[in-house]
Amino acid sequence: MKKIITLVMVLVAALALGACSLGESSKLEDYRATLYFANEEYIITGSEDLEKLIPEERDIQTTEESLGMDILQELKKGSENPELETLIPETSKVLDVKIENALATVNFAREGLNGSSMEEAFTINQIVATLLELDEVDRVQFLVDGEVAESLMGHFDTTQAFEDTVD
């Protein structure tokens, strides 16, 4: 019984110390993000008269350090509007997102990162359009397993940072 009580006390102390070390910059805050989703009507018809991406406002709870990652998780969840969708593959995994010197770096795991040219274009465009909405981001660079890759899914050049969406 003493061992259990001691273990519980150690865990409580560890959690308390961990919470104290988070500091003010790790405090959760509400953030209103503009996320871009694929226009389902465009996907079905291919009509160039339609917008390919439609913005959707979403309130998220995040910290300054995890803002990019939290926004991408929301983007991957999909739209709340049934006429909009995300084409970011469900099987894809974002390892991390770093924002530094006006550059957002999105690091995907290679495993699960596959799709058609349309899926790759929308994945790139949804992420780039969404992250460029952040005041502190002017460019978006994609990595695969921590390295600059020729392409995410084999269809578009991702060796250079994006300052705008691809066609």
LINJORA-V408696 format. One record per residue. N is the residue number from 1. PHI is phi in whole degrees, -180 to 180 (* if undefined). D_FIRST is the distance of its C-alpha to the first C-alpha in Angstrom with 2 decimals. Layout:
BEGIN
n:phi:d_first
N:PHI:D_FIRST
N:PHI:D_FIRST
END
This chain:
BEGIN
n:phi:d_first
1:*:0.00
2:-62:3.83
3:-64:5.35
4:-66:5.22
5:-63:6.36
6:-62:8.60
7:-62:9.88
8:-62:10.76
9:-64:12.45
10:-64:14.29
11:-64:15.49
12:-63:16.70
13:-63:18.46
14:-64:20.02
15:-65:21.30
16:-64:22.69
17:-65:24.45
18:-63:25.79
19:-65:27.18
20:-67:28.82
21:-80:30.44
22:-66:32.10
23:76:34.78
24:-68:37.56
25:-69:39.22
26:-98:36.30
27:-69:36.37
28:-67:37.10
29:-135:40.63
30:-76:42.93
31:-137:45.69
32:-96:48.75
33:-106:49.62
34:-103:52.79
35:-106:52.06
36:-110:54.92
37:-123:55.05
38:-72:57.66
39:-76:60.32
40:-59:60.18
41:-64:63.88
42:-63:64.80
43:-60:62.79
44:-72:64.57
45:-94:68.08
46:72:68.18
47:-67:70.49
48:-72:70.96
49:-76:71.83
50:-98:68.16
51:-69:65.43
52:-79:63.08
53:-118:60.12
54:-124:59.27
55:-77:56.99
56:-139:54.15
57:-81:52.34
58:-144:48.56
59:-90:46.03
60:-130:42.93
61:-101:39.95
62:-155:39.81
63:-116:39.53
64:-58:42.43
65:-70:40.87
66:-108:40.25
67:-55:43.40
68:-61:45.31
69:-66:42.50
70:-65:41.64
71:-64:45.35
72:-66:45.69
73:-64:42.73
74:-67:44.48
75:-62:47.74
76:-68:46.29
77:-62:44.89
78:106:48.49
79:-82:50.65
80:-85:50.20
81:-95:53.93
82:-65:54.86
83:-90:58.05
84:-123:56.16
85:-149:53.90
86:-103:52.19
87:-108:53.48
88:-71:50.70
89:-56:49.47
90:-59:46.19
91:-79:45.42
92:-76:45.87
93:-134:43.05
94:-86:43.51
95:-77:41.55
96:-168:42.29
97:-134:44.90
98:-119:45.99
99:-122:48.51
100:-155:50.30
101:54:53.91
102:67:54.97
103:-115:53.84
104:-97:51.15
105:-110:49.93
106:-108:48.43
107:-107:46.72
108:-95:46.51
109:-80:44.97
110:-64:47.81
111:-61:45.99
112:86:46.83
113:-99:49.58
114:-150:52.67
115:165:55.30
116:-74:58.97
117:-64:61.09
118:-65:60.77
119:-64:56.95
120:-67:56.99
121:-61:59.49
122:-69:57.51
123:-60:54.21
124:-61:55.90
125:-64:57.77
126:-62:54.88
127:-69:52.71
128:-62:55.59
129:-60:56.90
130:-67:53.47
131:-70:52.49
132:-68:55.99
133:-70:55.37
134:-74:53.02
135:-57:54.99
136:-88:53.49
137:-122:54.48
138:-114:58.02
139:-145:57.34
140:-130:54.88
141:-113:54.29
142:-102:52.62
143:-124:50.69
144:-126:49.44
145:52:46.51
146:83:47.19
147:-121:50.90
148:-63:54.06
149:-113:55.19
150:-62:58.69
151:-160:57.51
152:-79:54.46
153:-129:55.76
154:97:59.04
155:-123:61.49
156:-126:61.45
157:-70:61.56
158:-119:58.39
159:-76:59.23
160:-112:60.25
161:-68:58.47
162:-94:59.57
163:-107:61.17
164:-158:62.07
165:-77:61.49
166:-97:63.29
167:-90:65.98
END
